[in-house]
Amino acid sequence: MGFQNKKLKLAIGAGGTGGHIIPALAFANWLRGNHPEVEFKFFCGARNIEKEIYSAHSIEPEVLPIEGSPMWGNLFQRTSRLWRMIISFGIVRNYFKKWKPDVVITFGGYVSLPLLHVSFRAKIPAFVHEQNVIAGKVTKLAYKAGFEVLSGWEKLEGVKEYRYVGIPLRRFQCLPRWEAWHKLNMKDHPPSGPIVLSLGGSLFSEKMRTLALKLASRESFKKWFFLVLGDVAHPNKLKENVYLLPKTWEVGNLYSLADIVISRAGASTLAELSYWNIPAIVVPWLEAADGHQLANAKLFEEKGYGRIWLEGEENIKSLENKILDLHSRRLKKKTTNTMADLADRPSELVWESLKRELKGDVDIDGEQA
């Protein structure tokens, strides 16, 4: 029996940060609308941020007891994480034996390891989607083991062969300024001047908040308005032209308001900004593993989507000048109607890759049905 004649079962692994989880959720949402015959199950790690993101999107994943890299931390932490990883291998194997997935795809995070290991042993087709310009450790291991790597960007360092598919994107409605403003529970009227949106990644960097406050005090930005995404319960006015907003995973209202974005260099965020054509100042987190945020930022800048500002290596004046330069270009933000087909294309390409390998049913012991 081929996959066309039955309900296809797809296991999706995504954990660690929003940068890995959000593209996986976007792909699943595309599947719901275009391939209802697909039954999918998510697997994630045990970190609170992971469970929070899935909960915000009304998804109940299978939570594995994984809380980061087994190669990081002191001896006790490494031993504990390694043991949790071994336990996770058994949990995934038992789950796969009962559920019998037809194909597996992982979007990053160490939760990918047990899914790929069990898939390899069971001879279940499996794929790895890499969002960053520099392949992560799990992606490199998967490539060496023979799994096909799907790349979010045309360029991918660390593996020799990969298929460029792009990064699955969330779908938003681009709203008028007044409507998006009030959907954020703002009590006053939306500002008439330019709006700068400051994003700090899924962990909401305190440094990004401080940076926005410094900029808001500059003479050039007295008539500008700064929105800073943070970890608060309600909108909080930090000063006359700065609002600290509650964290949210539904960022369509924010993108609708933003004239310029200041952001870390998470690959998924950069893909969304380039897609919406929102000019951005990218402040890469220089301590990111293997320097992947700096590599993401460089490619983003090379493609003409924005400018890099290096934290600690450049002064606030240089940041001010880069923001003013971007604003002077008057780039036109895209609308939902002009980009619907483009939004679907990465998910379509991911789906085509999966479909190409599905030639029959495979059980957990690797025997063709």
ZAVO-487075 format. One record per residue (C-alpha): residue number from 0; residue in one letter; x, y negated, z negated. Coordinates in steps of 0.001 Angstrom, whole numbers, plus 524288, in hexadecimal, padded with zeros to 5 digits. Example, Ala and Ser with C-alpha at 12.3 -4.5 7.8 and 13.67 -1.06 7.14 Angstrom:
<site pos="0" code="a" x="8300C" y="81194" z="7E188"/>
<site pos="1" code="s" x="83566" y="80424" z="7E41C"/>
REM end
This chain:
<site pos="0" code="m" x="80000" y="80000" z="80000"/>
<site pos="1" code="g" x="805BB" y="7F2AA" z="803AE"/>
<site pos="2" code="f" x="8045B" y="7E660" z="7FBCF"/>
<site pos="3" code="q" x="7F9EE" y="7E11E" z="80516"/>
<site pos="4" code="n" x="7F04A" y="7EB63" z="80054"/>
<site pos="5" code="k" x="7F15A" y="7E9AA" z="7F1B5"/>
<site pos="6" code="k" x="7F30F" y="7DF98" z="7E727"/>
<site pos="7" code="l" x="80183" y="7DC62" z="7E768"/>
<site pos="8" code="k" x="80845" y="7DBBC" z="7DA37"/>
<site pos="9" code="l" x="812E4" y="7D178" z="7D8A5"/>
<site pos="10" code="a" x="81B7A" y="7CFCF" z="7CC8F"/>
<site pos="11" code="i" x="820CA" y="7C1FD" z="7CADF"/>
<site pos="12" code="g" x="82BDA" y="7BED7" z="7C18A"/>
<site pos="13" code="a" x="82E63" y="7B0B1" z="7BDB6"/>
<site pos="14" code="g" x="8339F" y="7AB49" z="7B0F4"/>
<site pos="15" code="g" x="83D5B" y="7A261" z="7AA71"/>
<site pos="16" code="t" x="838C7" y="794E7" z="7AEC7"/>
<site pos="17" code="g" x="82E1F" y="78E43" z="7B67B"/>
<site pos="18" code="g" x="83765" y="78DA3" z="7C20B"/>
<site pos="19" code="h" x="83611" y="79C56" z="7C38C"/>
<site pos="20" code="i" x="82807" y="79DFE" z="7BF20"/>
<site pos="21" code="i" x="82143" y="79300" z="7C69C"/>
<site pos="22" code="p" x="824F6" y="79827" z="7D445"/>
<site pos="23" code="a" x="82063" y="7A5B7" z="7D045"/>
<site pos="24" code="l" x="81356" y="7A02F" z="7CBD3"/>
<site pos="25" code="a" x="8122B" y="7985B" z="7D86D"/>
<site pos="26" code="f" x="8145D" y="7A4A6" z="7E06E"/>
<site pos="27" code="a" x="80A53" y="7AC26" z="7D878"/>
<site pos="28" code="n" x="80079" y="7A141" z="7DA37"/>
<site pos="29" code="w" x="802A5" y="7A1B8" z="7E8E3"/>
<site pos="30" code="l" x="8007A" y="7B06F" z="7E89B"/>
<site pos="31" code="r" x="7F373" y="7AE98" z="7E1A4"/>
<site pos="32" code="g" x="7EE7A" y="7A600" z="7EC7D"/>
<site pos="33" code="n" x="7F433" y="7AD47" z="7F812"/>
<site pos="34" code="h" x="7F5AA" y="7BB82" z="7F411"/>
<site pos="35" code="p" x="7EB83" y="7BF5B" z="7E9ED"/>
<site pos="36" code="e" x="7EEFD" y="7CD95" z="7EC80"/>
<site pos="37" code="v" x="7FB75" y="7CB66" z="7E4A0"/>
<site pos="38" code="e" x="7FB40" y="7CEC2" z="7D62F"/>
<site pos="39" code="f" x="806BE" y="7C898" z="7CF41"/>
<site pos="40" code="k" x="80C73" y="7C937" z="7C1A1"/>
<site pos="41" code="f" x="81619" y="7BF99" z="7BBC0"/>
<site pos="42" code="f" x="82171" y="7C319" z="7B2DB"/>
<site pos="43" code="c" x="8288D" y="7B8F1" z="7AAA9"/>
<site pos="44" code="g" x="83196" y="7B7AA" z="79EFC"/>
<site pos="45" code="a" x="82E22" y="7B48A" z="790EA"/>
<site pos="46" code="r" x="83260" y="7A643" z="7902E"/>
<site pos="47" code="n" x="8278B" y="79CFF" z="78C06"/>
<site pos="48" code="i" x="8293E" y="79463" z="79800"/>
<site pos="49" code="e" x="82687" y="79FF7" z="7A0E6"/>
<site pos="50" code="k" x="81A24" y="7A3FB" z="799F3"/>
<site pos="51" code="e" x="815BE" y="795C2" z="79984"/>
<site pos="52" code="i" x="816FD" y="793E9" z="7A835"/>
<site pos="53" code="y" x="80F75" y="7A050" z="7AB48"/>
<site pos="54" code="s" x="804EE" y="79CDF" z="7A173"/>
<site pos="55" code="a" x="80361" y="78F53" z="7A78D"/>
<site pos="56" code="h" x="8009C" y="79615" z="7B486"/>
<site pos="57" code="s" x="7F71E" y="7A007" z="7AE94"/>
<site pos="58" code="i" x="8003C" y="7AB82" z="7B145"/>
<site pos="59" code="e" x="8028C" y="7B697" z="7A79F"/>
<site pos="60" code="p" x="80FD8" y="7BC6C" z="7AAF5"/>
<site pos="61" code="e" x="815F5" y="7C8A9" z="7A598"/>
<site pos="62" code="v" x="81F83" y="7C2C3" z="79BC0"/>
<site pos="63" code="l" x="82C8C" y="7C9C2" z="79A95"/>
<site pos="64" code="p" x="8350D" y="7C7C2" z="78E62"/>
<site pos="65" code="i" x="83F6D" y="7C042" z="79612"/>
<site pos="66" code="e" x="8443F" y="7B331" z="790D4"/>
<site pos="67" code="g" x="84FA7" y="7AF67" z="7996D"/>
<site pos="68" code="s" x="85C81" y="7B4AB" z="79E5C"/>
<site pos="69" code="p" x="8627A" y="7C06A" z="79748"/>
<site pos="70" code="m" x="86FB9" y="7BA69" z="79AB8"/>
<site pos="71" code="w" x="86D9D" y="7ADD1" z="792F6"/>
<site pos="72" code="g" x="86EDC" y="7AAD1" z="7846A"/>
<site pos="73" code="n" x="875F4" y="7B0FF" z="7790B"/>
<site pos="74" code="l" x="877B9" y="7BFA2" z="77763"/>
<site pos="75" code="f" x="86AD9" y="7C152" z="7702B"/>
<site pos="76" code="q" x="86341" y="7B9A7" z="77A66"/>
<site pos="77" code="r" x="86968" y="7C0F1" z="785C1"/>
<site pos="78" code="t" x="866DF" y="7CE0F" z="77F52"/>
<site pos="79" code="s" x="858C3" y="7CA7E" z="77C4D"/>
<site pos="80" code="r" x="85630" y="7C59B" z="78A02"/>
<site pos="81" code="l" x="85C77" y="7D189" z="79024"/>
<site pos="82" code="w" x="853EC" y="7DA5C" z="787CF"/>
<site pos="83" code="r" x="847D2" y="7D2A9" z="78BA8"/>
<site pos="84" code="m" x="84BBB" y="7D419" z="799E2"/>
<site pos="85" code="i" x="84CFB" y="7E2DF" z="79878"/>
<site pos="86" code="i" x="83F9B" y="7E375" z="791FB"/>
<site pos="87" code="s" x="83A1B" y="7DB80" z="79D41"/>
<site pos="88" code="f" x="83F27" y="7E56C" z="7A710"/>
<site pos="89" code="g" x="836EB" y="7EFC5" z="7A05F"/>
<site pos="90" code="i" x="82AE3" y="7E6FE" z="79F8E"/>
<site pos="91" code="v" x="82B7B" y="7E3F4" z="7AE1A"/>
<site pos="92" code="r" x="82DC4" y="7F21F" z="7B1D7"/>
<site pos="93" code="n" x="82210" y="7F6B5" z="7A9F3"/>
<site pos="94" code="y" x="8199B" y="7EBD1" z="7AF72"/>
<site pos="95" code="f" x="81D95" y="7EEFA" z="7BD5E"/>
<site pos="96" code="k" x="81AB6" y="7FD73" z="7BB4B"/>
<site pos="97" code="k" x="80CB0" y="7FA4E" z="7B7A5"/>
<site pos="98" code="w" x="80A03" y="7EEEE" z="7C0BB"/>
<site pos="99" code="k" x="81250" y="7F35B" z="7CC6D"/>
<site pos="100" code="p" x="815B9" y="7E688" z="7D339"/>
<site pos="101" code="d" x="81812" y="7E6D1" z="7E1DD"/>
<site pos="102" code="v" x="821E6" y="7DBBB" z="7E201"/>
<site pos="103" code="v" x="82939" y="7D2FE" z="7D86D"/>
<site pos="104" code="i" x="82DF6" y="7C50F" z="7D991"/>
<site pos="105" code="t" x="8358B" y="7BD56" z="7CF6C"/>
<site pos="106" code="f" x="8370A" y="7AE96" z="7CEDF"/>
<site pos="107" code="g" x="841E0" y="7AD88" z="7C4D3"/>
<site pos="108" code="g" x="8450B" y="7AE8C" z="7B67F"/>
<site pos="109" code="y" x="84AA3" y="7BA6B" z="7AF99"/>
<site pos="110" code="v" x="83D2F" y="7C0A4" z="7AFCF"/>
<site pos="111" code="s" x="840C7" y="7C412" z="7BDDF"/>
<site pos="112" code="l" x="84AE9" y="7CE1F" z="7B9AD"/>
<site pos="113" code="p" x="841FB" y="7D8D5" z="7B457"/>
<site pos="114" code="l" x="83879" y="7D746" z="7BFB2"/>
<site pos="115" code="l" x="84351" y="7D88E" z="7C9AD"/>
<site pos="116" code="h" x="849B0" y="7E3E8" z="7C270"/>
<site pos="117" code="v" x="83D1A" y="7EBBF" z="7C1CD"/>
<site pos="118" code="s" x="839E3" y="7E85D" z="7CFF4"/>
<site pos="119" code="f" x="8474F" y="7ED19" z="7D442"/>
<site pos="120" code="r" x="845F4" y="7F9F8" z="7CCEF"/>
<site pos="121" code="a" x="8380C" y="7FBFF" z="7D1BA"/>
<site pos="122" code="k" x="83B15" y="7F7D7" z="7DFC3"/>
<site pos="123" code="i" x="8309C" y="7ED69" z="7DF69"/>
<site pos="124" code="p" x="8330A" y="7E25C" z="7E92D"/>
<site pos="125" code="a" x="8379A" y="7D664" z="7E1A6"/>
<site pos="126" code="f" x="83BAE" y="7C88C" z="7E4FA"/>
<site pos="127" code="v" x="84268" y="7BD5F" z="7DE02"/>
<site pos="128" code="h" x="83E92" y="7AF3C" z="7E065"/>
<site pos="129" code="e" x="84972" y="7A5A5" z="7DD17"/>
<site pos="130" code="q" x="84560" y="79771" z="7DB63"/>
<site pos="131" code="n" x="852D9" y="79189" z="7D932"/>
<site pos="132" code="v" x="85D82" y="78E33" z="7E2EE"/>
<site pos="133" code="i" x="8670A" y="79674" z="7DAF7"/>
<site pos="134" code="a" x="86256" y="7A45B" z="7D8CF"/>
<site pos="135" code="g" x="86096" y="7A81E" z="7CA90"/>
<site pos="136" code="k" x="866FF" y="7B3D2" z="7C41C"/>
<site pos="137" code="v" x="85AF6" y="7BC6E" z="7C58C"/>
<site pos="138" code="t" x="859A1" y="7B8E7" z="7D3E4"/>
<site pos="139" code="k" x="867DE" y="7BC4F" z="7D670"/>
<site pos="140" code="l" x="8664E" y="7C96A" z="7CF8D"/>
<site pos="141" code="a" x="859E3" y="7CC2D" z="7D71C"/>
<site pos="142" code="y" x="86087" y="7C8FC" z="7E3F5"/>
<site pos="143" code="k" x="86BC9" y="7D241" z="7E0DE"/>
<site pos="144" code="a" x="861D4" y="7DCCC" z="7DDA4"/>
<site pos="145" code="g" x="85BC2" y="7DB53" z="7EB1C"/>
<site pos="146" code="f" x="84F89" y="7D34F" z="7E82A"/>
<site pos="147" code="e" x="84B6C" y="7C932" z="7F235"/>
<site pos="148" code="v" x="84D47" y="7BB30" z="7EDAF"/>
<site pos="149" code="l" x="8438E" y="7B0AB" z="7F198"/>
<site pos="150" code="s" x="84907" y="7A2E0" z="7F0B0"/>
<site pos="151" code="g" x="841EE" y="7966B" z="7ED10"/>
<site pos="152" code="w" x="84B7A" y="78E09" z="7F4E3"/>
<site pos="153" code="e" x="85221" y="78F74" z="80212"/>
<site pos="154" code="k" x="85F04" y="7905A" z="7FABA"/>
<site pos="155" code="l" x="861F0" y="79A9C" z="7F050"/>
<site pos="156" code="e" x="86F4C" y="79C70" z="7EA25"/>
<site pos="157" code="g" x="87355" y="7A94E" z="7E3EC"/>
<site pos="158" code="v" x="86D12" y="7B31C" z="7ED34"/>
<site pos="159" code="k" x="870B4" y="7B592" z="7FB5F"/>
<site pos="160" code="e" x="8637A" y="7B989" z="800B1"/>
<site pos="161" code="y" x="85646" y="7B3C8" z="7FD4C"/>
<site pos="162" code="r" x="84995" y="7AF9C" z="8038C"/>
<site pos="163" code="y" x="845AF" y="7A161" z="80297"/>
<site pos="164" code="v" x="8374A" y="7A04D" z="7FEE5"/>
<site pos="165" code="g" x="8367E" y="793D2" z="7F6DA"/>
<site pos="166" code="i" x="830ED" y="79235" z="7E93E"/>
<site pos="167" code="p" x="82267" y="79514" z="7E72D"/>
<site pos="168" code="l" x="81BDB" y="7885B" z="7E351"/>
<site pos="169" code="r" x="81088" y="784B3" z="7DAB8"/>
<site pos="170" code="r" x="8051A" y="77E50" z="7E19E"/>
<site pos="171" code="f" x="800B0" y="77106" z="7DCB4"/>
<site pos="172" code="q" x="7F700" y="766D8" z="7E0BD"/>
<site pos="173" code="c" x="7FD18" y="75980" z="7E2E1"/>
<site pos="174" code="l" x="7F40F" y="7503E" z="7DB69"/>
<site pos="175" code="p" x="7F248" y="7417C" z="7DBC7"/>
<site pos="176" code="r" x="7FA68" y="73A87" z="7D17A"/>
<site pos="177" code="w" x="7EEEE" y="736AD" z="7C8CA"/>
<site pos="178" code="e" x="7E965" y="74485" z="7C8BC"/>
<site pos="179" code="a" x="7F65F" y="74B25" z="7C5D7"/>
<site pos="180" code="w" x="7F911" y="74114" z="7BB22"/>
<site pos="181" code="h" x="7EC70" y="743A1" z="7B3F2"/>
<site pos="182" code="k" x="7EDC7" y="75264" z="7B55D"/>
<site pos="183" code="l" x="7F9D4" y="750D8" z="7ACC4"/>
<site pos="184" code="n" x="7F0DB" y="74B63" z="7A21C"/>
<site pos="185" code="m" x="7F66C" y="73DAD" z="7A328"/>
<site pos="186" code="k" x="7EDA9" y="73375" z="79CC8"/>
<site pos="187" code="d" x="7F260" y="7274A" z="7A3D7"/>
<site pos="188" code="h" x="7F2B2" y="7240C" z="7B25D"/>
<site pos="189" code="p" x="7FD1A" y="729E4" z="7BB3F"/>
<site pos="190" code="p" x="808BF" y="720F4" z="7BDA6"/>
<site pos="191" code="s" x="809DA" y="71985" z="7CA56"/>
<site pos="192" code="g" x="8189C" y="71AA9" z="7CB37"/>
<site pos="193" code="p" x="820FF" y="72658" z="7CF16"/>
<site pos="194" code="i" x="81FF9" y="7327C" z="7C67C"/>
<site pos="195" code="v" x="82BD9" y="73AB1" z="7C317"/>
<site pos="196" code="l" x="82933" y="74879" z="7BE50"/>
<site pos="197" code="s" x="833BC" y="74E8C" z="7B5AF"/>
<site pos="198" code="l" x="83403" y="75D69" z="7B542"/>
<site pos="199" code="g" x="83CBB" y="764F4" z="7AC16"/>
<site pos="200" code="g" x="83ADB" y="772CD" z="7B0FC"/>
<site pos="201" code="s" x="832C6" y="77D35" z="7AA28"/>
<site pos="202" code="l" x="839E4" y="77A77" z="79D45"/>
<site pos="203" code="f" x="83716" y="76BBE" z="79DDD"/>
<site pos="204" code="s" x="844AE" y="765F5" z="79C1B"/>
<site pos="205" code="e" x="845F7" y="75B82" z="79186"/>
<site pos="206" code="k" x="850FD" y="75562" z="7996C"/>
<site pos="207" code="m" x="847BF" y="752C4" z="7A4AA"/>
<site pos="208" code="r" x="83E95" y="74B9C" z="79B61"/>
<site pos="209" code="t" x="849B2" y="74309" z="7966B"/>
<site pos="210" code="l" x="84DC3" y="74025" z="7A451"/>
<site pos="211" code="a" x="84015" y="73B72" z="7A7E2"/>
<site pos="212" code="l" x="83FAE" y="73263" z="79C13"/>
<site pos="213" code="k" x="84CA9" y="72C44" z="79FD5"/>
<site pos="214" code="l" x="8480E" y="72A01" z="7ADC1"/>
<site pos="215" code="a" x="83B23" y="7241D" z="7A95E"/>
<site pos="216" code="s" x="842BB" y="719AF" z="7A1E3"/>
<site pos="217" code="r" x="84A3A" y="7151C" z="7ADE7"/>
<site pos="218" code="e" x="84654" y="70817" z="7B3B1"/>
<site pos="219" code="s" x="84430" y="70E31" z="7C113"/>
<site pos="220" code="f" x="839AE" y="71730" z="7BBA7"/>
<site pos="221" code="k" x="831B6" y="70DBA" z="7B344"/>
<site pos="222" code="k" x="82627" y="70F43" z="7BC92"/>
<site pos="223" code="w" x="8282B" y="71DCF" z="7BE8E"/>
<site pos="224" code="f" x="821BD" y="72897" z="7B6B4"/>
<site pos="225" code="f" x="8281A" y="73502" z="7B19B"/>
<site pos="226" code="l" x="82101" y="741BE" z="7AEBD"/>
<site pos="227" code="v" x="82911" y="74B87" z="7A6F8"/>
<site pos="228" code="l" x="824AF" y="7598E" z="7A5DC"/>
<site pos="229" code="g" x="82739" y="75E4A" z="79810"/>
<site pos="230" code="d" x="822DE" y="7674B" z="78D3C"/>
<site pos="231" code="v" x="817EC" y="75F7E" z="786C0"/>
<site pos="232" code="a" x="80979" y="761ED" z="78498"/>
<site pos="233" code="h" x="80444" y="7551F" z="78A20"/>
<site pos="234" code="p" x="8092C" y="749D3" z="79294"/>
<site pos="235" code="n" x="811F7" y="74145" z="78A68"/>
<site pos="236" code="k" x="81627" y="7337F" z="78E53"/>
<site pos="237" code="l" x="824A7" y="73288" z="78AF8"/>
<site pos="238" code="k" x="8257F" y="72478" z="78F98"/>
<site pos="239" code="e" x="81D81" y="71B70" z="79832"/>
<site pos="240" code="n" x="82172" y="721EB" z="7A4ED"/>
<site pos="241" code="v" x="82488" y="72FC5" z="7A037"/>
<site pos="242" code="y" x="81AFD" y="73AC3" z="79D34"/>
<site pos="243" code="l" x="81ED6" y="747E1" z="797A7"/>
<site pos="244" code="l" x="8154E" y="7520F" z="79CDE"/>
<site pos="245" code="p" x="8117D" y="75F87" z="797E3"/>
<site pos="246" code="k" x="81832" y="76ABE" z="79EB9"/>
<site pos="247" code="t" x="81012" y="770C1" z="7A965"/>
<site pos="248" code="w" x="81189" y="77B3B" z="7B3AF"/>
<site pos="249" code="e" x="8075C" y="774BA" z="7BC5A"/>
<site pos="250" code="v" x="80FB5" y="769E1" z="7C1FC"/>
<site pos="251" code="g" x="8072A" y="765BD" z="7CD72"/>
<site pos="252" code="n" x="8029F" y="75997" z="7C62A"/>
<site pos="253" code="l" x="810B4" y="755E9" z="7C341"/>
<site pos="254" code="y" x="8152A" y="757A4" z="7D144"/>
<site pos="255" code="s" x="80966" y="74FCE" z="7D5E8"/>
<site pos="256" code="l" x="80DEF" y="74453" z="7CD91"/>
<site pos="257" code="a" x="81C94" y="74500" z="7CFB6"/>
<site pos="258" code="d" x="8235C" y="73B9B" z="7D8EF"/>
<site pos="259" code="i" x="8309C" y="740C9" z="7D49F"/>
<site pos="260" code="v" x="8345A" y="74C80" z="7CC4E"/>
<site pos="261" code="i" x="84016" y="74E4A" z="7C372"/>
<site pos="262" code="s" x="8421D" y="75CC8" z="7C1A8"/>
<site pos="263" code="r" x="84B31" y="767A2" z="7BDE2"/>
<site pos="264" code="a" x="84F5D" y="77032" z="7C94E"/>
<site pos="265" code="g" x="846C6" y="77C0D" z="7C765"/>
<site pos="266" code="a" x="844D7" y="781F4" z="7D4DD"/>
<site pos="267" code="s" x="83616" y="7832F" z="7D40B"/>
<site pos="268" code="t" x="83455" y="774F6" z="7D00F"/>
<site pos="269" code="l" x="83D49" y="7704F" z="7DAEC"/>
<site pos="270" code="a" x="835B6" y="77878" z="7E4C7"/>
<site pos="271" code="e" x="828FB" y="7722B" z="7E05C"/>
<site pos="272" code="l" x="82EAD" y="76475" z="7E0F5"/>
<site pos="273" code="s" x="8340E" y="7668B" z="7EEA5"/>
<site pos="274" code="y" x="82717" y="76C3F" z="7F2C7"/>
<site pos="275" code="w" x="81F57" y="760A6" z="7ED8E"/>
<site pos="276" code="n" x="829AA" y="75763" z="7F30F"/>
<site pos="277" code="i" x="82B3D" y="750AC" z="7E5E9"/>
<site pos="278" code="p" x="8389E" y="74A0F" z="7E52A"/>
<site pos="279" code="a" x="84053" y="74EFE" z="7D98F"/>
<site pos="280" code="i" x="84C34" y="74C30" z="7D15A"/>
<site pos="281" code="v" x="851AF" y="75976" z="7CDA6"/>
<site pos="282" code="v" x="85902" y="75A9F" z="7C0D3"/>
<site pos="283" code="p" x="85E7E" y="76874" z="7C10A"/>
<site pos="284" code="w" x="860B9" y="76F55" z="7B427"/>
<site pos="285" code="l" x="86F54" y="771B0" z="7B556"/>
<site pos="286" code="e" x="86F56" y="77CE8" z="7AB8A"/>
<site pos="287" code="a" x="86601" y="78527" z="7B3A8"/>
<site pos="288" code="a" x="86AED" y="792E5" z="7B699"/>
<site pos="289" code="d" x="874DC" y="79369" z="7C1BE"/>
<site pos="290" code="g" x="8728D" y="784F9" z="7C45F"/>
<site pos="291" code="h" x="86622" y="7882A" z="7CBBB"/>
<site pos="292" code="q" x="85F31" y="77B66" z="7C879"/>
<site pos="293" code="l" x="86A3B" y="77355" z="7CE35"/>
<site pos="294" code="a" x="86A01" y="77BCF" z="7DA74"/>
<site pos="295" code="n" x="85B3B" y="77A25" z="7DB80"/>
<site pos="296" code="a" x="85CA9" y="76B6B" z="7DA0E"/>
<site pos="297" code="k" x="86749" y="76A81" z="7E46F"/>
<site pos="298" code="l" x="85F10" y="771AC" z="7EE80"/>
<site pos="299" code="f" x="85339" y="76958" z="7EAF7"/>
<site pos="300" code="e" x="85B46" y="75D0C" z="7ED41"/>
<site pos="301" code="e" x="86144" y="76259" z="7F9D4"/>
<site pos="302" code="k" x="853A7" y="76485" z="7FF58"/>
<site pos="303" code="g" x="85050" y="75641" z="7FCA6"/>
<site pos="304" code="y" x="8460C" y="7587C" z="7F223"/>
<site pos="305" code="g" x="84C80" y="7505E" z="7E782"/>
<site pos="306" code="r" x="858CF" y="74C84" z="7E049"/>
<site pos="307" code="i" x="86141" y="752D8" z="7D5D2"/>
<site pos="308" code="w" x="86495" y="74BE4" z="7C92B"/>
<site pos="309" code="l" x="86E78" y="75300" z="7C0A3"/>
<site pos="310" code="e" x="86BA3" y="751D0" z="7B22C"/>
<site pos="311" code="g" x="8778E" y="74D45" z="7AAB6"/>
<site pos="312" code="e" x="87F4F" y="74A21" z="7B703"/>
<site pos="313" code="e" x="87795" y="73E75" z="7BBEA"/>
<site pos="314" code="n" x="87232" y="732A1" z="7B4C9"/>
<site pos="315" code="i" x="86436" y="72DE5" z="7B377"/>
<site pos="316" code="k" x="866CA" y="72320" z="7BD7D"/>
<site pos="317" code="s" x="869EC" y="72D16" z="7C7FF"/>
<site pos="318" code="l" x="85D52" y="73449" z="7C4CA"/>
<site pos="319" code="e" x="855CE" y="72786" z="7C5B0"/>
<site pos="320" code="n" x="85B90" y="724C1" z="7D315"/>
<site pos="321" code="k" x="8583F" y="7324E" z="7D825"/>
<site pos="322" code="i" x="84A1D" y="7310C" z="7D3B7"/>
<site pos="323" code="l" x="848B7" y="723B4" z="7DA19"/>
<site pos="324" code="d" x="84EE7" y="728E8" z="7E69A"/>
<site pos="325" code="l" x="8456D" y="73454" z="7E731"/>
<site pos="326" code="h" x="839DF" y="72B62" z="7E4C0"/>
<site pos="327" code="s" x="83E1E" y="72235" z="7EF98"/>
<site pos="328" code="r" x="83CF3" y="72D3D" z="7F989"/>
<site pos="329" code="r" x="82E25" y="72D9A" z="7F7A0"/>
<site pos="330" code="l" x="82CE1" y="73C13" z="7FA64"/>
<site pos="331" code="k" x="81ED7" y="74029" z="7FC7A"/>
<site pos="332" code="k" x="819D7" y="74AA6" z="7F35D"/>
<site pos="333" code="k" x="81317" y="755EA" z="7FA0C"/>
<site pos="334" code="t" x="804EF" y="75944" z="7F765"/>
<site pos="335" code="t" x="7FE79" y="7666A" z="7F59A"/>
<site pos="336" code="n" x="7F865" y="7660A" z="80329"/>
<site pos="337" code="t" x="8054F" y="763B1" z="80A0A"/>
<site pos="338" code="m" x="80C99" y="76ED1" z="80396"/>
<site pos="339" code="a" x="80347" y="77A1A" z="8010F"/>
<site pos="340" code="d" x="8099D" y="78311" z="80B19"/>
<site pos="341" code="l" x="81758" y="77FE0" z="80641"/>
<site pos="342" code="a" x="81393" y="78371" z="7F85F"/>
<site pos="343" code="d" x="80F5C" y="79104" z="7FC59"/>
<site pos="344" code="r" x="81AFD" y="7943F" z="804E1"/>
<site pos="345" code="p" x="82492" y="798FC" z="7FA51"/>
<site pos="346" code="s" x="81A52" y="7A221" z="7F487"/>
<site pos="347" code="e" x="8170D" y="7A733" z="80219"/>
<site pos="348" code="l" x="82565" y="7AA41" z="8049E"/>
<site pos="349" code="v" x="826DA" y="7B117" z="7F776"/>
<site pos="350" code="w" x="81AC8" y="7B929" z="7FA94"/>
<site pos="351" code="e" x="82005" y="7BCB7" z="80819"/>
<site pos="352" code="s" x="82C8D" y="7C1B6" z="801D2"/>
<site pos="353" code="l" x="82529" y="7CA46" z="7F83C"/>
<site pos="354" code="k" x="81BE3" y="7CF61" z="8028E"/>
<site pos="355" code="r" x="826F5" y="7D32F" z="80B99"/>
<site pos="356" code="e" x="82BF7" y="7DD37" z="801C1"/>
<site pos="357" code="l" x="81EF1" y="7E375" z="7FE46"/>
<site pos="358" code="k" x="81E0C" y="7EFE0" z="80647"/>
<site pos="359" code="g" x="816AF" y="7F887" z="7FCCE"/>
<site pos="360" code="d" x="81392" y="7FB13" z="7EE90"/>
<site pos="361" code="v" x="81EA6" y="7FD75" z="7E4FB"/>
<site pos="362" code="d" x="81D1C" y="8032C" z="7D773"/>
<site pos="363" code="i" x="825E0" y="800EA" z="7CBC1"/>
<site pos="364" code="d" x="82E3B" y="80CC4" z="7CEDE"/>
<site pos="365" code="g" x="830F9" y="807BD" z="7DC79"/>
<site pos="366" code="e" x="82913" y="811C4" z="7E410"/>
<site pos="367" code="q" x="821A4" y="80D4E" z="7F00E"/>
<site pos="368" code="a" x="81300" y="80FAE" z="7EEE5"/>
REM end
